[in-house]
Every structure is written in structure tokens, then in C-alpha cells.
């Protein structure tokens, strides 16, 4: 009996050392931390009533979530690369989930900024970069696919809770909803994090290794390259275009005449649209991540961004049709979501695995800058112009410009950087060999 129990324990431990199991747990982490950003649209209308503030002022909360989430990632990535991944991820999960409980007690817009916005964003960023770095190091041979699967958790997570949260807000109010779901997320977090392992404890097949995991650019050296800042600029533009839609979709739907009184397939049109968007967003990350492993990162980015420009244009022309509103918004998210699978892989492909977490942390900060323009600025343009037309035209322009940059400038810049890095490596090895030979001769 004792031997049987011992064998079961050993098998259980081995399961958690499997890289696919760690990927599954990392997906669960992203499911938990996705709520503050992707469920925000469900809280906008009741919070406008509660705090009696303009939309542009309330949307600062959304921007704070994304800005804090992205700006903490370089520091969180540094600690992830050097210390315990499990501890870093656990801290982020508790902060993110706990922010909902504290936000339910907020009695001013400032307190909502600090709880839901700052604390929730910081927690999400800490857990996000820990999970991303872990998966990047576990799948050097399937980096695009694995990152796509991971990021699908962030997009598909709200699919599991969108309807429940929407119903709870309508039945119980926004405060009770935030409190109850915050407690649920903390419980789930504690269960998930118990299975997380450090990269060195995970079994990675020998055939999967693409090179020395200790090789890669130092962060300061990366920040001096044209390749990094071009990727940063592109990710900022495309993030801004997506955030303009993500943060304001509930208001866009309301002003287009698509309210809670429109029922389709037994659901209100807006929650149904949000669920379709989450599915498309999640599928996008897996689909385009896998395609990028074969077609190339830049080519895949260009394909997706041209598609998004087309879908946004079609969506804008059909806003008042409930069926087309739902279908085309889903296609917009299908073409947009891939930035969160391709850019992490692109960064690690270019600058190596050694500092993968902190390096992508700096690149991911671009999403925070994009959120500043995406949420409040889009709402402000709506208030100034009286319509969403200018916002949609800006989104289309950003998509087209980024697509062109991907297949022209980015491809050439990355190629030049990789060639220069390889030449420098050869020179270094040659110098080192010469030095050893000289020492032996002496």
C-alpha cells in the first residue's frame, strides 16, 4: 500500500514537470487575470451611474489596468528570469483577484483608479510576464504555437464568465459582482499556482532545443537596436487600434441601437457579441501563432493587419445591423488578437532566450502606451466630434501602416540585426580561440 502511494506521488510530480502541463497551468493563469481588461465593458454603464462622471474620465480606469499591467512587466520579467517563477506568478494572481474585492468597496472614482486600475493592472502584469517567460523557455521548437495557446487563455478566459458576470451585474449590481467574483478568482488562483514549476525543473525534450538557452542579447544592448524600437512602435500602433474598440464596444453598441432589449439566440446582443469576440480573439492567437511558425512572423503580421483593416471598415458600415455587428466584431478580434502571440515569439526569436522575460517585458510596455490612446483618447474624440467615425478611420489607418511596415522595414531590419549578431559571435569565438592558443604557447 505504501509503495502504491509512493508511486502515485512520483507520477503526480512527473506530470507537473511535463512542459504541456505547465502550458495548461499557464493558460489557467491568463484566464484568471484576463477579467480586469476584457470584462471591463460590462461594468462601464453601471459605474457611470454610480460615480456620475463623463465616459472619458471613467475610461481612465481601463487605461490604468493596461498601463500598469504593461509597465510592470520589465521589472517582473527581471525577477522571473532570476528567481522563483511560482512565487512571482502567485503574487500577481492574488493582487489581480484581490483588486476586484477592494474595488467593490470603492466610494470614489479615485479609489476605483487605485484598486481596479492600479492594483489589478500590476497584479495582472506580474502574473502575465511570469507565465509568458515560462512558456517561451519551454517551447523553443514551437514558440509561435505555444505562445498562441497561452495567449488564447487571456482572450477565452472571459468567455467562461462573461454571461455570468453580465447576469450578476443586472441582478445583484456591480459591487456584489466584483466582490463575489474576486473571491472565486482567488480560490482558483491558489489551486492553479500549486502546480507551477520553475523552468529548470521542467522536462524539455532534447530535440526541442534550438540552441543554447544561455545565449541572447542583454536588455541594455537590445534597447539600443533599431529592431527593438521598430517592433515597439508597431506594437504600440496596433495595440492602440485594438484598445479603441475593446474598451468602448459597449458604448458603441448602445449608440448604434443595439441594447439589452435585442435578444439573439436567447441572449442579449451585447453579451453575445462579447462572447463571439472572445472566441475569435482566442482562436486568433493559436491560429496565427501556428501560421507564423511556418509562414514567418513578419508575413503573418502583415496578413493579419490587412485583414483587420478590411474587417473594421466593413464593421463600421454595418453597425446598426445586430447580426452583422456581432459577426464583424468577431472578425475584427480574429485579426487583432495575434499580436499577443506573434510579438512575444518575434522578440525571443530576435534577441534570444537568456533574458526572454525581461526583454519581452520592455516590448510589452508598448501595449500600455497604446492603451492611453486607445481608451480615453477614443472616448474623447467621440465627445468632441459627436460620432465614432474618426476613431474608426484612425484604427483602419494604423492597421494598414503597421502591415506595410511588417513586410518591408521590419523584415529587413531584423535580418540585418541577426546577421550582425552572428558575425559578432564568430568574431568573439575567434578571438577567444586565439587567446587560448596564445596562453598555451606561453
Secondary structure by P-SEA (a helix, b strand, c coil): caaaaaaaaaaaaaaaacaaaaaaaaaaaaaaacccccccccaaaaaaaaccccccccaaaaaaaaaaaaaaaaaaaaaaacccaaaaaaaaaaaaaaaaaaaaacccaaaaaaaccaaaaaaaaaaaaaaaaaaaaaccccaaaaaaaaaccccccccccaaaaaaaaacccaaaaaaaaaaaaaaaaaaaaccccccccbbbbcccccccccccccaaaaaacaaaaaaaaaaaaaaaaaaaaaacaaaaaaaaccccccccccccaaaaaaaaaaaaaaaaaaaaaaaaacccaaaaaaaaaaaaaaaaaaaaaccccaaaaaaaaaaaaaaccccccaaaaaaaacccccaaaaaaaaaaaaaaaaaaaccaaaaaaaaaaccaaaaaaaaaaaaaaaaaaaaccaaaaaaaaaaaaaaaaaaaaaaaaaaaaaaaac
